[in-house]
Amino acid sequence: MTVPTTPGTQLSAFGSQLSTILRGLIIKNTGSWYLVKTDEGTYVECKIKGNFRLKGIRSTNPVAVGDYVQIILNQEGTAFINEIEDRKNYIIRRSSNLSKQSHILAANLDQCMLVVTVNYPETSTTFIDRFLASAEAYRVPVNIIFNKTDAYDEDELRYLDGLINLYTTIGYPCFKVSAKTGEGVDTIKEELKGRITLFSGHSGVGKSTLINAILPELDIKTGAISTYHNKGMHTTTFSEMFPVPGDGYIIDTPGIKGFGTFDMEEEEIGHYFPEIFKVSAGCRYNNCTHRHEPGCAVREAVEQHYISESRYASYLNMLEDKEEGKYRAAY
């Protein structure tokens, strides 16, 4: 006897029950299960099939928020992610616990909002530059949000303006924001319309407070700053996607302590610093590492202040990682 099937259904492995195949978007990941919004508008909690870990995906999370997937829904109600569609891009970093594996923050992004603070806690330029270089490698545009402008003294505000001048000159849009007072929040709202946007940054930089200012109805839990270490304490424990007015989405991710780069060859790193890559065309040697070679246009540009010393230091720092195989959790 032949059991009739229709599009979107298939026989189970035992041939006795029908299962339904659906396509959808991963909108939440708790580490143990995934919430999928199907093309039909329904929400399905799914597990991941074990064979994903056999496909050479060296990641602690082979499926990420923002992925489009195929799921199989059995008659008894259990659902499994069966296939991941090709990604247009993603943001990835080295896993802090397993240095040979990566962690995908989110996939299929139109842009990223990197939330940083010059104090309370301080976001180092090394961390900013590592994030920007990884985003360049995976073709994700980044905007930098300088939050907590209401909390800074005159010296800190001058330093903030200097950073904005630096990164704007390189080509990264920068925004001054106070999530607490609402300064600049409307401008950010406009930037989110019609786009899928990842929000990322250290714990404690006010990312959750900013998202609450954009979407007050969410009421995301916010955390205090540890005064002893001047560091933030984790409040978001999983990644989740939220719709925003104007047909856009925000992806909120847990605060990250460090940003270890992943799968970058030494000779490629300079490509992900736009100003270094541009100037490197003038180097005497094609394989110049911009450290000690004669006729290096990049080192000359640093000496003449066309390339900032902080950016050059970040570039060298990433080269050291490749040599020593390190994950620098401090950044």
N, C-alpha and C positions, 0 to 999 in steps of 0.2 A: 504494500500500500504506500502510495506517495503522499507525503504531507505537503500541501500547498504552502508556498511562502510568498510574501509580498516584499516590495522594496523596504529596506530598513529592518527586516527580520532575517533570522537565520536559525538553523537547527543547532541545538547544543551539541557538545562533544559526544553525548550519548544518544543523540537522535530522537530523544523522547520529549524534549521541551523546546519551545520556541524562545528565542531571545531577541531583543530589539537593539538595533544599532543606531546611535544618535551622535550628532556632532554638537560640540559646545565649547565654551570658553571657561578656562580655570579662573575663578574669581576669588578663591580662598585656599590657602594651604596651611594646615596645622602640623605638618610633618608626618602624621599618621594617616590622614585622609584629605581628600580634595573636594571642594564644592564646585560643581560645574553648572553654568547657566547654559542650557541647551538653546539651539536655534529656535526652538518652539517657545522659549520663554520660561520653561520649567527649571527647577533647581534640583540637582541630583548629587547626593554624597557618594563619592567613589573611592575605591582603593586602587592601588597601582598593581599591575600584573608583574610578577617577579622577573619575567624575561627582559624587562627594560634594563636591568642591571647586567645583562649578558651581552648588550649591544655596544660595548666599548664606550659608554657615556661615563666618563670619570667625574661624576658629580654626586654630591650628597643628596641632591634633589633633581633627578633627571626630568621631572615635570615641574614647571614653575607657573606662578600667577601670570596671566597674559597669554599662556599657550592655548592654541586651538587644538582640540583633541577629538578622537573618536572614542565613544564609550559603548560598552556592551551591557545592556540591562537585562538580567535574567528574570524569568517569571516570578521567582520567589522574592524579587525585589533587590537583590544584590547587584552592584554595578562596578565594573572594572574599566580603567582606562586602557584601551587597546592599541591606540596609535597617536603619535604626536605629529601634527602638521609641521611643515618646514617653517622655521622662524625667519622673520625679516632681520631681526637683531635681538640682542639680549645684553644684560649687564651681568658680568661674572667676576667673582673674586676667589682667591685661594681660600679654601676652608681653613679656619683657624686651628682646628683640632687634627685634621688629616691633611698634612701639607701636600700630599700628592693628589689630592682631590680638589675639586672646585665647588663653589656654591653659586647657583644662578639666582640672582636677586629678583629678576622679572624678565619677561620676554615680550617681543612685538611692541616696542615703545616708540612713541612719536618724539618724546623728549624726557629729560630728567631734570628735576629740581633738586639740586644739592644744597641742603640747608646747613649753613655754617655760622659760627659765632667767634668773635675775636676775643671773648672772655665769657666766663660763666656757663660752660667751660670753653677753653680756647681750642679752636680747630687749627691744627698746624698746616702750613702751606704744603708740607710733605704729603699729608693725607689728601688735601685738595688735589694736588698734582697727580697723585696715584689714581684717584678716582677719574679725573679728567682723561688721563692717558688710557685707562681701561675703556672708558666710554668712546674715545676716538678709535680704539682698536676694533670695537664692535659696532661702530657707526651709529652711536646714539648721541644726539645733540644735548648739550647740558646748559642750563641756566643756573647761576649761583645766587642763592638767596642769603643775604647777610641779615640774620635775625637778631632780636633783642637790642635794637638801636636805642630804645628808651633807657637801657641800663648802663650805657658807656659814659666815661668821662671824656674830657677834651682830647687827651692823648690817644685814647682808644678810638675815638671817632676819626682822628687824623690818620691813624694806622688803617682803619677800615676804608677810608677814602683812597689811601694809597693802594690797597689791595684791589679795590674796584677799578682804579685806573690801570693797574697791571693786567687784570684779566679781561677787561673790556678791550684794551689795546690788542690783546692776543686774538680776541674774537668771541669771547664768552659773555653773553648778556648777564648783567648783574642787577640785583634789586636790593634796596634797603627796606627792611620790614620790621615792624614790631607787632608780633602776633598778640601781645598783651594789650597794646593800645589800639590796634587796628590800622596803624600807619602802613600804607603800601599794600594792604591785603586786597583791595579792589583791583589793583593792577595785576596781581597774581591771578585773580579769578578770571580776568580777561585772557590771560595766557593759557588757561586750561581748556578753553572752549574748543570742542571738536578734536581734542587730542587725548591720547593715553599717556599719562604722565607718572613717572616713578618719583616718589619723594624718598630721599635718603639722607643720611648724615649720622654723626655721632649721637649716642644717647645723650640727652640733656640739652640739645641745641634748640628745643622748642618745636620739633617737627609735629608732634601730636597736637600741641596748642595751636599751631598754624592751621592744621587740617580742621580742627574744631572751629577756628575762625572762618574758614571757608565753608564748612558744612556743619553748622551748629547742632543740627539734629542728630549727628553721629554721637556726640559726647564721648569721644575717645578718652580713655584713661590717660592722665598725664602724671609725670613723676617729679620728685624733688631733686635738687642738685645736692650731691654729697659735698658739704663744705670742706671736709677734710682733704679730699683729693681734687676738688673742683671738677668732678666728672659727673655725668648723668647716670641715672640708674634706669635699666631697661623697663619700658612700660608696654610696648607692643611685643607680643611673643610669637606672632605669625604674620605672614603676608596676606593682604586682602585688598581687593579692588572695590572702589566705591564710585557710583555715577555722580557727576557734577553737572550743574546747569549748563546748557549749551552743547549737549551731546558729547561730553568728554568723560574721562575716567581718571581717578587718582588711584595709584597703587601705593599703599602704606606698607613699609617694611620695618622689621626690628632695627633699632639703632645698632650701628656697627662700631666696634672698638678699633679694629684695624682693617687695612685694605691691602692684603697681599695680592700682587698681580699674578696672573696665571697664563701659561702657554704663550709667553712672549720671548722671542729669540733676541739675543743681545743686540744684534745688528738692526732689529726692528724698532727698538724702544724709542730712538730718536725720531722715528716717523710719527709717533703719537704725541709729540710736543710740536705743534704747528710752527712756532717761530724758529725752533731748532732745525726742523726739517727744511724750512724755506732757506735758511742761511747755509745749511750744509751743502747745498749745490755748489758753493764756492770753495769747498775743501779740496786740498790737493789730491787726496786719495779717496776713491769711491767707498772704501770700507772703513773710513775714519771713524773712530769711536769717540772723538772729541775729548780725549783725555791728555794725550802726550804726543800725538803725531805732529810733525812739522807741517806748516801751511794749513792749519785748522782754522777755517773761517768762523766756526762756532765759538771757540775760545777767544778769538779776537773780538767777536761781537759782545761777549760777556765783559771783556776788559773795557770795551768802549760803551758799556751800559745799554747796548741795543737789545740784549737778552738779559733778563734779571738774574742776579746771583742766586736767588731762592729757587727759581725754576731750574737753573743749571745744577744746583745742589740736589734737587729732587731727581733729576735725570741720572746723576752719578749714583745716587742712593739706590735707584732701581737697577742699575748695572751691577752694583755690589750684590744685590739679591740674587741675580742670575749666576754670579760667580760662586757664591757660597751656598746657594740653595736655601736661603733663609725665608722665613715668614716673620716680618717685623710687626709684632702685635702692637707695638707702641704707636704705630701710625694709623 
